[in-house]
Amino acid sequence: MLFARSSLILSISAVALALSACTSPMPSAPRQPLPRPAEPPQAPAQPATPATSTAPATPQAQTPAPPAAVRFVPSSFAALPGWERDDLRAAWPAFMSSCSVLGKRAEWKEPCGVARQVNGNDEKGIRLFFESFFEPQQVIAPDGADTGLVTGYYEPLLRGARKKGGPYQTPLYKVPDDLLTVELAGVYPELKGMRLRGRLQGKKVVPYSTRAEIERASFTGKELLWVDDTVEAFFLQVQGSGRVQLTDTQETVRVAYADQNGYPYKSIGRYLVDKGELTLDQASAQGIKAWIAGHPTRQSELFNANPSYVFFKEEKLPDPKVGPKGALGVPLTPQRSVAIDAAQLPLGAPVFLSTTQANSDIPLQRLVMAQDTGGAIRGAIRVDYFFGFGTEAAENAGRMKQRGSVWVLMPKQVPPAARAAPVARRAG
């Protein structure tokens, strides 16, 4: 299954509907602070129990029960499957990266301060640190489930050039000049973290162009780079960032997420499944690419089923071993960084993940850091596992679709609701 790593957006049409009744109070943001999840539809009101008198009872609407919330159940390190076997030294650099952000907050100041005194090569010392300063809390979804979906993503490599020519005919675009981004919190504080994207048409803000419209339009002068494969260019947008090996200048650069057109990501894998072209088991990255190769005339149809479009910016690649930055603002660590729903879990926190390796029953149980978000990563137990860069990472990420359980490691005496401030979602 493919997932966009797009920024947190609110469509113009949705906002227009919300604002249409000017005298009505603005509805609360659809993304609530942890631990309150998005509200499910409320059950219709039921009449009250009839009175015992012979007079007819007047039906009274009952107050709907509050929506179920994600629960955090205190646990122990002894209860974490595979905790004692995980080499925590591999997770330590990722944790210290999280501390570079979280350590500025009161509830994280002590553990992150102590962490700076821990020897990153001392596995026993690292284990003692976590067991002394943190408490595992198992995540239970609002429906009572203790498992959820675990998928994967990676940093792809494309071949390209700075100038159009030869096989390099597919552009990667910069952010267009006419793309507007409106921070809604400036008008409605309860919409903190929500953004509106569009363009001006006269004096009105209207929705920006869809993927299909962008592909048909002229964006001359906004080409960042040119690549040789339209399929890989689409998958680059799904991953949110990647690298391009430039054959004309003999350099490799990183292309990072810069913005997107304001439309929510729609899975092309789901599109093919709904059309009866693939089964759910076949709708991996590899299966979708094979389908495209067998149906080249339907490639545009498939890609345009996803109206979301990502714009990029170029970044230097001084150290190929360092991953792209996630939503927390720190570089991702291969196989130790994950994307989560930051409305449900605290961004930046250590998370113990118990799942299985891609397309297998082999246990994958390790400490990871919740350092990223994604446009399709929604739910309390919903994890996107960063495999890193390279062919093997791409292969594993494309096939990763497992069940897994999650424990959040919170500083002792700190409730799970003490989460990071809302951040805009990014691609990556």
ABEGO torsion letter per residue (X at the ends): XBBBBBBBBBBAAAAAAAAABAABBBBBBABBBOABBBBBBBBBBBBBBBBABABBBBBBBBBBBBBBBBBBBBBBAAABBGAAABBAAAAAAAAAAAAAAAAABAAAAAAAAAAAABBAABAAAAAAAAAAABBBBBBBBAAGBABBBBBBBBBBBBBBBABBEEABABBBBBBBAABBBBBAAAABAAABGBBBBBBBBEABBBBBBBAAAAAABBABGABABBBABAAAAAAAAAAGBBBBBBAAAGBBBBBBBABBAGBBBBBAAAAAAAAGABBAAAABAAAAAAAAAABAAAAAAAAAABABBBBBBBBBBABAABBBBBAAGBBBBBGABBBBBAAABBBGBBBBBBBBBBGBABBBBBBBBBABBBAABBEABBBBBBAEBEAAAAAAAAABBBBBBBBBBBBBGBBAABBBBBBBBBBX
